Amino acid sequence: LEVEATMNDFAYPGPGPLTSMSKMFGTEVSEGDFVMYARWLHENQVSEFARLGISFPYLKRPDGTPRLLGAVDFEHSLCYFSRYLSARAEIGDGARELFGSLHEQQERREVKRLSIKTLASAP
């Protein structure tokens, strides 16, 4: 059996992406509905980024056109977003400053690259 599918036809979201997607759309998003919402994001990402004033740094295809984000990209991004929210809840309002400071140090290669998951579970 051959099935034609794209990166917009499948994503297996865990609890983090489901919670994040639910917050984005203001309604509970089930595992079964995740791809439907991710497809909407895929189809509307250019206009939504423009509406929000975001110049998104898309990867480029060999022909130079942008490679738009797909369902799997949204699943991964929303997973990390949920980790950031967890870390922020744990660390408090200083989370943004801490992340910014660490990011700058990492860019200068002064410290090892840390993940937000590590920061969320730090004592």
N, C-alpha and C positions, 0 to 999 in steps of 0.2 A: 504494500500500500504506500503510494507516494502522496505526500501532502505538501502543497506549496504554502510556505509560511514565511513571515518576515519577523524582524525584531519587534514589531508592533503587535504581534499575534500571541505572544506568550511572555509571561513573567510570573515568577512564583514569589509573592510578597510574604515576608514575615510580619510579625506584629508591629515593628517600627514603621515600615512603609505604609501599612494599613492605617495606623494612627495618624501619621503625617498627612496622608491623602485625605483622610476624614476631616482633619483640621483645615486643609486647603479648601475643600468643597462644602464644609459646614454640614455634612451629613455622614452617617456611618457608612463607610465603604467596606464591603465584604471582600473576601478573597476572590470570589467569583466575579465581582464587579470591577476589580482593580484594573484589568486590561481595558475595559470600556472607558474608564476615567483616564488611563494612560494614553489611550488613542486620542481622546479629546485634547489632552495636553500636547500630543504630537501634532495634531492637525492645527492647533491654535497657538503654538509656541512663538512663532515669529510675531504675530500680532499682539500677543500678551506681553512678550518682552518689550516690544515697542511701546505699548501702553504704559508699562512701568518704567520706561526710560532706561532699559537695560540693553547694552550692546553686548550680546552673548558671544563669547569667543568659540564659536563652533570649530570642530575639526574640519579639515577640507578633504574632499574627495580628490582623486587624481586629476579630474577635470577642473578643479578649483572651486566647485560649488560646495556650499556647506553641507556637512553630514548632520542632519537634524537628529535631535534626541529621540530615542525610541522607548518602548515600554520598559525594557531592561535597564536603560539608562535612568529612567525615572525611578524605578525600583531601587537601584543602587543609591542614587542621590537622596531619595527620601529615607533610606536606611541611615545614611550618615547624618541627615538632618535630624532624625529622631535621636541619634546619639548626642548631637550637639544640644538638643533641648534637654535631654537627661542630664548632661554635664552642667548646663546652665542652671537647672533646677537644684543640682547638688552644690555647685560653686556659688551661685547667686549672681548678682548684677555685675560682678567683676569678671565673669566668664569671657565676655567679648574682649576686654582689655587683655586678659591673660592669653587668650587665643591669638590676638594680634601681636602681642609681644613675642610669643613663642614662634609665630609664623615669621616675623622679621628675623629672629635669631636663626631659624632654620634656613631661611633664604641666604643668610650670610655664612651658613654652614658652621655656626658656633655651637649648636646643640643638635643632638640626634633627633630625627623626625619622630614626633610623638603623634599618636592617634587620639582623636577625641574620645574613643572608647577607653583608652588608658586613663585619660584625665577624669572621665566620669567615674571610674572605679578606684581612683586614688584616695588614700585615707585622709 
